[in-house]
Amino acid sequence: MSSKNVTVTIMAREFIIACPEGQEKSLLDSVQYLNQKIDLIQSQGSIVGIDRIIIMAALNIRSEEHTSELQSPMYLVCRLLL
C-alpha cells in the first residue's frame, strides 16, 4: 500500500505525516478533533506546558473511545463470550 505525505498543523506547529492513500480525510479529521481537545484544555487554563496539554488531550480522546467501546453492542457480545 502506498502512502502520501500530508502536512498537518497541531498547536501552531506543522508536521509532515505519512498517510496511506485514501485516508487523508480521516487523518485531517483526527487532527482537527485533536486540536479542538487541545483548545478546550488550554481554555480551562489548568494545565501548563505543551507536552502536558497534548498528553492530556490524547488521554481524554482515548478515554472517550474506551467508554464508547464499552457501550458498544459488539463489545458486550465479546465480553459475554469470554
C-alpha positions as CSV (number, residue, x, y, z in Angstrom):
1,M,0.0,0.0,0.0
2,S,1.4,3.4,-0.9
3,S,1.4,6.4,1.3
4,K,1.2,10.1,0.8
5,N,2.8,12.9,2.8
6,V,0.2,15.1,4.4
7,T,1.1,18.4,6.2
8,V,-0.9,19.0,9.4
9,T,-0.8,21.7,12.0
10,I,-1.1,20.9,15.7
11,M,-0.7,23.7,18.2
12,A,0.6,26.1,15.5
13,R,3.4,23.7,14.5
14,E,3.5,21.9,11.2
15,F,4.2,18.2,10.9
16,I,4.5,16.0,7.8
17,I,2.7,12.7,8.3
18,A,3.0,9.7,6.1
19,C,-0.6,8.6,5.5
20,P,-2.0,5.6,3.5
21,E,-3.5,6.9,0.2
22,G,-7.3,7.4,0.6
23,Q,-7.0,8.0,4.4
24,E,-6.1,11.7,4.1
25,K,-9.5,12.9,5.2
26,S,-9.6,10.6,8.2
27,L,-6.2,12.0,9.2
28,L,-7.2,15.6,8.8
29,D,-10.5,14.9,10.7
30,S,-8.4,13.4,13.5
31,V,-6.0,16.3,13.6
32,Q,-9.0,18.7,13.8
33,Y,-10.5,16.8,16.7
34,L,-7.2,16.7,18.5
35,N,-6.8,20.5,18.0
36,Q,-10.3,21.0,19.4
37,K,-9.4,19.0,22.5
38,I,-6.2,20.9,22.9
39,D,-8.0,24.2,22.6
40,L,-10.5,23.1,25.3
41,I,-7.7,22.2,27.7
42,Q,-5.9,25.4,27.0
43,S,-9.1,27.5,27.6
44,Q,-9.5,25.9,31.0
45,G,-6.1,27.1,31.9
46,S,-5.4,24.4,34.5
47,I,-2.6,22.6,32.6
48,V,0.6,24.4,31.5
49,G,3.1,23.2,29.1
50,I,2.8,21.9,25.5
51,D,3.8,18.4,26.3
52,R,1.3,18.1,29.2
53,I,-1.6,19.6,27.2
54,I,-1.0,17.2,24.3
55,I,-0.8,14.2,26.7
56,M,-4.0,15.2,28.4
57,A,-5.8,15.7,25.1
58,A,-4.6,12.2,23.9
59,L,-5.7,10.6,27.2
60,N,-9.1,12.3,27.0
61,I,-9.6,11.1,23.5
62,R,-8.6,7.5,24.4
63,S,-10.9,7.6,27.4
64,E,-13.8,8.7,25.1
65,E,-13.0,5.8,22.7
66,H,-12.8,3.3,25.6
67,T,-16.1,4.4,27.0
68,S,-17.7,4.1,23.6
69,E,-16.2,0.6,23.1
70,L,-17.6,-0.5,26.5
71,Q,-21.1,0.7,25.4
72,S,-20.9,-0.9,22.0
73,P,-23.2,-4.0,21.5
74,M,-20.3,-5.9,19.9
75,Y,-18.1,-5.3,22.9
76,L,-20.9,-6.6,25.1
77,V,-21.2,-9.8,23.0
78,C,-17.5,-10.3,23.0
79,R,-17.4,-9.9,26.8
80,L,-20.1,-12.4,27.3
81,L,-18.2,-15.0,25.2
82,L,-15.0,-14.6,27.3
